[in-house]
Structures are given as structure tokens and as C-alpha cells.
Amino acid sequence: MNTTNAYFFDYKTPVYLVHHENFGDFRLGFPIRYTGKFEIGFDLGRNRDNYYQTNTFTTKDTLDKTLIQFYSPSISIEFNNLNRKQYANKGERFFTQLRFISSEEEHTPGSTSIEKTWFEQSHNYPVASVTYEKYFRRKGPYTGGFLVEAMISFEDFYRNYISTLLASPSFAPLPEMTTLFQPTFRNPVYAAAGQRNVISFSKNLDFRLEGYIMAPYRELLQDQYLKAFYGPVFSKFYYMVSGSLIYQSPIGPLSISYSYYNHEQKPFSFFLNLGYILFNRESLH
């Protein structure tokens, strides 16, 4: 009998990764004037991740499995008068949150892992974030805007590099980034800023040109044992640029985008979408 093994080794970051989130949340909100709210929250759930730790694997290899059970109380303040849920061109939004995450990590190594034994570890840490975006008054067809964001998470390392990345917050100012796993733009502590330029051809047709830069406090790196470690302080800066044509149709925005993500393994992205790109927020971020 002949057997054929399939090998995959194009990229350093594993191409096979399945992330499952199951959680419930409780929210109690209080209004602040007309556009603001103060919110108290509590999350409880479990995440399951299946992945290979390298890309040199065959169909006979088995997956690593990480299970994270957690609870997380939080408080947040938000002011929002943006004119659209997605691709806004008017108004401003301020959001800040403080939360505490308590999680229990369980890791079952697969055949591509250096570790060979089951592992369990507790993680307890606070997370603070702030985001502010604003669009200025239109001058003719042009509207300018900006976004700034800061994140501080005191998370410790999970058992390996991939599980640490998955637990880390991500900077995702573009709607399509919520559909992607981009290691470059994931980090426990970072500051980011960007400019938004909108040209309105009509009430429902806009062209957007956006650019952002992200500065992680210390870059998350992977060592020879597939563990996570930190690089030097503010040693790397990452940027992205994107051009989009958006039509606000009766059933949601129709968008065509072309983007460049600095330092990503596939830096160029063409994205065509009809409707809102809506996801539940990530459970640990």
C-alpha cells in the first residue's frame, strides 16, 4: 500500500488555526447625557483553540488544543454620536474600559509541539484601554478624521507563542481586520494612531483613504522552543494603509477595499463585501 504525506511550510505562522468562543455576558448601563453611557459588565465563558505550532506537518499529525475558562468583571464609559455603525464620516466616539480577567488555561500538546505533557496554569490580570475617533466638519466633498488608541494588558505568557497571541488584544481599525488573524497587530501593550480621509461623491457614495501606525511597547516574539518572549522596548513600528470605495445600499454598505499591512506574511489584501461586517466582541479583549 502506498501512502502520500502532504507538507505545508510556506509561512512561519501556522496556516491552520481554529478559534472557538463560547461566553455569556451581563451588562448594566446608565445614560450619560444624550450620547453617553456608563456600563458595568461581567463575562463568563470558555475558549477552545485548535492549531499546529509549525507549518511542517502532515495529514497524520495531531493538533495542539488550548482550553481557556474565564470570568471577567468590567466597567466602561462611552460617548458616541457617529452617523453610521460602519464607515462613518461624521461625529465622534470616545470609549474607555477597565476590566479584570481571571482564566484557567489547559493545554494538550499535539504532534508538532515540543511539549509532550498536559499543562494547566492560572492567569489573573487587569486590562485598560481607551479609543477616540473624530471626524471634522466637511469642507466641500472632503472630510478629515483621526483615530487614536492605547491598550495596556498585564497578561502573562500562556504556554506557547500561538496561545499567547490568541489571548492578546488586537488593533483592528479596518472592518476587514476583524475577519483576519494578524500576529503583527496583536500585543498586550500598544499605542496606535491614524488618519482618515473621506471624499463624498454623493450622500451614499464615499471614497476612503486611511493610514495607521501601531507601536507595541515590546514586540511578541517566538523562541526556538515555540515559547513567547518580549523584544526590546519600542523597537518596532507597524503601519497599514487602505483605500476603499463604499456605497451605502438599502441592505448595508457595499465596499471594495485594497489594503497593505506592513510586516504581515501576506501584506496585500483585496476585500469585497456587501452588508455589515458584524462580530461579537472578542471575549478576552
N, C-alpha and C positions, 0 to 999 in steps of 0.2 A: 504494500500500500504506500502511495506517495502522499506526502503532506506538504502544504505550502504555508510558509510563515510570512505575514505581512509586516513590514517595518515602517515606522513613521519617525522621521528625525529632522524635519525641516527647521523647527524653531526650538529655542531654549525653554520657553514657557509651554507647558503641556497643552496640546490642542484638544484634549478630551477632559472636560470638566462639567459635571452636573451639580447644580446647586439647588437644593430644596429648602424652602422656608415655610414653617407652619407656626403661626403665632396668633394670639388674640391680644387686643388692647382695650383699655378703658380710658376714656377722655372726659374730663370735666372742664368746661370752658366758661369764662366770664368776659363779657364785652368790654372793650376799652374805646370809648367814643364811638365813631361810626365805622371805622375801618380796621380796628384792632381787637385783639383778644388775648387774654391770659389763660393758659391751659395747663392743667395738671394731668399727667398720664401715668399709666402703668402697663407694661408689656410682659407677657409670659409666653414662652414657646420653645421650639426646638428646630435647629437647622441640621440638615444632612448633606454632606458633600462627598461625591464620588469622583476620583481623579487618579490619573497616573502622575508620578512625580518626574518622569522624564518622557521624552518622545521616542526613545529607542525601546519600543515594546512590540510584542506580537499578539496575535489573537488568543494565545494561550495564557497571557499574563493576567493577573488579577488586580483589581482596583484598590487603592487606599480608600478608607472610609473614615470620615470625621463626623462625629455627632456632637452638637453643642446644645445643651439645655440651659436656658437662661431666664432671668427675670430682670426688669429694668424700670424703676420709677424715674419720672422726668418732670420738669417744668419748662414752659416756653412762653415767649411773647412774640406776637406777630402783628405787623401793620401792613395791609395790602390793599392797594387800590389800582392794581394793574388792570388794563382794559380787556385782557384775554388770558385764558388759562395757559395758552401756549403761543409763542411768537408774539408777545405783547409789543406794542410800540408807543405806549402811553402809560404814565403813572409811575409808582414806585412801590417797593416791597422791602420791609425790614423783618428779619427773623433771627431770634437767638434762642438757644436751648441749652439746658444743663441737665444731664442725666447720669445715672449710676448704673453700671452693668455688672451683674453677678452671673457668671456662667460656669458650667461644668463641661470640660472637654473630654471626649473619649475618642481615641484613635486606634483603628485596626489597620495595621500596615498591609499593603499589597505586595506583589512580587517585584515591583520597581522601587520599593522603599529600602533604604539602608537599615532602618529599624525592623526588628523581627518580632517584637513582643507588643501585646496590647498595652495601652497607656491611658492614664486618667490624670487630669490636673484641673484645679480650680483657678478661675480668673476673676478678680474684683477690681474695678477701676472706674473713675469718673471720666466724662466726656463733655466738653463745652464747644459750642460752635456759634458763629454769627455770620449772617449773609445780608448784604444790602445791594439792591439794584435800583436803578433810576433811569428814566427817560426824560430828556429835556423837551421844552416846548418846540414844536415843529417850526422850521423856517422854510417855507415852501414845501417841496416834497421830501425834504431831508429831516430826519430825527436822529439825534445822537443820544447815546446812553452808555452806562458803565455797570459793572458788577464787581464787587469785592467780597471775599470770603476768607474766613480763618477757622481752622479746626485744631483743637487740642484734645487728644485722646491719650490717656495714660495706660493704655493696654500693654501688657507684657507679651512676650513671644509665645505663640502657640507651638505645637510640637515640630512643625516643619514650615518651610517658606510659603508653600501654597496655602496652608490653613491660616497662617498669619496674614497673608494678603487678603483672603476672603473675609477675615474679621475686621480689616482696616477700613476706615472711611474712604470714600472716593470723591474726587472733584469732577462733576459732570454738568457743565453749564449748557451743553447742547442736548436737545431731546434724544438724538440717536445714541448718545453715550450711555443712556440707561439700558440699552439693549446689548451692550458690549462688555466684555471683561478686559480691562486695560490696566495691567500692572503698573505702568508708568505713572498713572494718575491716582494711585491708591497709596495712602500714607497716614499714619496716626496723627502726625502734626504737620500742618502746612499752611501757607498763606497764598492766596491767588487773587488775581485782578484781571479785568478785561474790558475791552471797548466794544460797543455795539453800534453799528451804523445801519440805518434803515432808510431806504428810498421807497416812497409810496407812489406807485403809478396810478392807483385808484383806491377807493375805500377798502377793497378786498384783495388787492394785489401788491405785495411788497417784495423788495429785494433786500436781503440782509447780508452784511459783511461783518464778521465778528472775529476778534482775536483775543486770546487769553494766555497768561503766563502763570505757571504754578511753581512755587518754591517750597519743596519739602524741607523741613528742619534737618532731618537726616535721612538719606535715601535708604530704603529697604533693599537689602542685597541677599543673595543666596551663596552659602559657602559650599565646600566640596562634600559636606555631609548632608546637603539638602536642607540645612537649617537657615533660619533668618538671622541676619545681623545688620547693624546700622553702619552706614558710611560716615564720612566727615560732615561736620556742620555746614549747611548751606553750600554744599559742593556742586549741586546740580540744579538747573532750572529747566523746566519743560514748557513748551508752548504748543498751541494749536490755533489754526485759522480755518474759517469756514465761510463759504458763500452759499446762500440759499435763495431760491425763488419760491414764494409762498402765496397760494391763493386760498382765501377763506371761503370755502364752499359751504352750502347749507348743511352738509353732513360732517363737517370738520375740515381742518386745513389740509390742502394738497401741497406737499413740499417736495422739492428737488434740491438736494444738497451735495456739495463736493467739499470734503474736509481733508486737512492734513494734520496728523498727530505726531509731533516730534518724539523720536526715540521709541515709538511703537514698532513692533515687528512687521506689521502691515500699516504703514503710515498714511496711505491714501485711502479714502473711503467715498464711494458714491452711494447716495441714500435716496430712495424714492418711497414716499409714504402718503397714504390717504387716511385721514382721521387722526384722532388724538393718540399720542404715544403715552398711554397711562399704565403705570405700575403702582402697586402698593409700595410704600417706602420700605427701604431695607431694614430688617429687624434690628440689627446691631449698629446702625448708623444714624 
